[in-house]
Amino acid sequence: MMATKVVKKKPDEMNDELRPEYAMKSLLKDGVRGKYAEKYREGTNLVLLEPDVAKAFPNDKAVNEALRLVIKLSEVQDKARQGARQ
């Protein structure tokens, strides 16, 4: 088996010109520094569902509704336990 030799081109040999519609000045003219910084700091809360769980939910709204129901049931159960202790 022969090894393939990779030949790197020098920057001046590469055809690396932007199309006119991608001119950097026009792309950056309306840019706002830090536009999404606050949202980034807040973070995201993505959860990867196992395939069998994902099949039960058609979309993110359905997942959120189910989780809210679980939270409510947990709160009801906690209140019932606290009432039984008194």
N, C-alpha and C positions, 0 to 999 in steps of 0.2 A: 504494500500500500504506500503510495507516494504522498508526502506532505504537500499541502498547498501553500505557496509562498504569497504572503500579503504584501502588496506594494502600496505604501502610503504616498499620496501626491502632496506636493508642496502647495501651500495656500494659493500661490499665484497660478497654479495649474488647474485649480478647481473652478468650475463654473458656478460660482456662488453669488449670483446677483439676484436681488429681490425684484419682484415684478413691481411696476409703478404703483399699483393699488396697495402694495404692502410697504410703502415708504414709511420709514420710522417716524418722521416728523408728523405725518398725518395720523399714524397709529397712536402716538403719544400725546397729541395736542389736547385731548379732553380727559386725559388721565388724571386721577386724583390719588395722591399718595396716601396709603393707609385706608383706602375706601372700605376694605373688608377686614381690617385689623381687629376691630371689636368683635365681629362675628367669629373670627378665627380664635380669639382669646376665650370666647364662650365655649368653644369646643363643639364637638359633635358627639352624638350618642347613638352610634350605629351598632346594631347587634346582628350577628349572623345567625339565622335560624337554621336548625337542622332540616333536611329535606322533608321529613315526615311532618314536622310542625308547620313548615311553610305551605304545604299542601292544604292545610286547614284554613288558611287565610288568603283571601283574594288580593288584599292590598294592605298598606300601612294603617289605614283607618280602622280596618277590622282588627288588626293586632292591638292597636291602642285601646279600642273599645273592650276587648277581652281582658287586657291587663288592668284597665280601670275597674272592671267587674271583680277581678281577683283582689284588687286592693280594697274595694268596698266589702267584699265577703270577709276578708281578713280583719278589717276594722270591726265588723259586726261580731265576729267570733271573739275578738279580744274583749269587746265590751261585755259579751255574755260571760266570759271567764271572770272578768272583774266583778260582775254582779253576783256570780255564784260564790265568790270568796267572801263577800260582805255579809 
